[in-house]
């Protein structure tokens, strides 16, 4: 196996990973609960950007923090569901989405030393 070909073949894969990392960190998903009373913004890299609780929701809770905590949990779950839908829930799904539409034969061919060529 030619090490230069291996490195050259990895470049498109590395580029795709960098692009997706940049996209994930800059794409924000908003989850909500309680009819929008609680909103959570989560980036595609799973960093929580903000949590907002409507003053009316806090007042309606009347000191019952468990109600607000439950709404936050639901809103976070909603945002994370959106992230999973966009980028995949499992590592396998994430790789499929990352390389969807890519010519994997062209990407992997140099790394495999032309295996499968006739």
Secondary structure as UniProt FT lines:
FT   HELIX           3..26
FT   STRAND          28..33
FT   TURN            34..37
FT   STRAND          38..43
FT   TURN            44..45
FT   STRAND          48..53
FT   HELIX           55..61
FT   TURN            62..63
FT   HELIX           65..87
FT   HELIX           91..98
FT   TURN            99..101
FT   HELIX           104..109
FT   TURN            110..116
//
